[in-house]
Amino acid sequence: MRPNASCRSEGPWVGDILFAALIAAVLAVLIPIVPGGPHTAVGTAAALALAVVQGGALIWMRRHPERAMAVVILAGLGLQILGPHLPWFGLASAPMITFSMLRPPRVTLWALGILIVPTPWVLASGGGWRDLLLAIAGPALSWSLGELARTRFLRRDAERRRIIAEERARIARELHDVVAHTVSVIVVQAAAAEDVFDARPERAREALGGIQAAARTALSELRTLLSTMRPEESDEPNAPQPGLAQLDSLAAPLRAAGLTVVLRTEGSAGPMPPGVDLSAYRIVQESLTNTLRHAHATRADVTVRYAPLALQLEIADDGTTRSAGGAATSGTRHGIVGMRERARLLGGTLDAGPGPRGGFLVRAHLPLSSAR
């Protein structure tokens, strides 16, 4: 049995039916043999019927927990009257476990109170202090076990939801990086082709070729991304994720669209953690995409600095301010947030804003040790 907030739409489990049958069977055995039980055949039959009712309430406990627990308590009260020396309120402590699994304390404490408050009657009916302690400990322990199971389930469910949300955010970032960059290139090249279509058809054909190449690249990256979301047992091999080694390929369609992209490398490239390599590529990709879409730039300089403990990126363009008042446009702002999140997940930092000599400047510091 496990707690479930949507229990009203669930039917009984096989375990619930077996548990109900066990409660009824145990009570049916105890009723005739416990001293001070029913003295007449009618009383015994009534007690056995109440035992079946108390056990049977578990079968529909998941659909109607409050009503089922009320039936359990009422049947237990009848059993207590017919046989004062039977277990306290029959075996109501057993269904209490399921009840407190399914409902929060604000709903279940009333049932616990009903079972515990009348316990002094155990002494009044001839029971001893041991019987009184058992009458108190049984419901309290059952309620605690059910509540513990419920809270553990809620923690696991919250963790599962957190993991799903993080994975959705990761997929959204990847889709944004892949689609936004390539579509921006396609839009710019399509506009260029339209401008020279009649006057310089050869340039228009070049732009159309660039559009075709960009579209094929986007399709390939989308297939790679989707392949990582397939079940692990899939027989299809996953294509490698892009990295800094593919910056030339990244810059090629941008150059064809009219943006001069200059790539510089400082230091020697050593073994690179895959997470840093991919994130660095995506940061450069997003920065160049923003330059192409929003900055009206003619040139972008990309510098990759390799250091023993960190990778540093610098992307600078010669464009104009991205919007009036120095604020980034909506698309740029979302892209910068995504880049900063990538850097933060690696324990690094990212700064983006107007450059000291004009244009826009993005600087990223990505530690290597935390990603190994």
Salt bridges, closest charged atoms under 4 A:
ASP16 OD2 - ARG62 NE 2.62
GLU66 OE1 - ARG8 NH2 3.51
GLU66 OE2 - ARG103 NE 2.99
GLU147 OE2 - ARG150 NH2 2.82
ASP157 OD1 - ARG160 NH2 2.66
ASP157 OD2 - ARG161 NE 2.89
GLU159 OE2 - ARG162 NH2 2.42
GLU166 OE2 - ARG162 NH1 2.59
GLU167 OE2 - ARG170 NH2 2.64
GLU174 OE1 - ARG282 NH2 3.07
GLU174 OE2 - ARG342 NH2 2.85
ASP177 OD1 - HIS176 ND1 3.52
ASP177 OD2 - ARG342 NH2 2.75
GLU202 OE2 - ARG200 NE 3.72
GLU206 OE1 - ARG203 NE 3.69
GLU221 OE1 - ARG282 NH1 3.11
GLU236 OE1 - ARG230 NH1 2.63
GLU266 OE1 - ARG305 NE 2.91
GLU286 OE1 - HIS176 ND1 3.41
ASP301 OD1 - ARG264 NH1 3.03
ASP301 OD1 - ARG299 NH2 2.94
GLU314 OE1 - ARG305 NH1 3.65
GLU314 OE1 - ARG363 NE 3.14
ASP317 OD2 - ARG322 NH2 2.91
GLU341 OE2 - ARG344 NH2 2.69
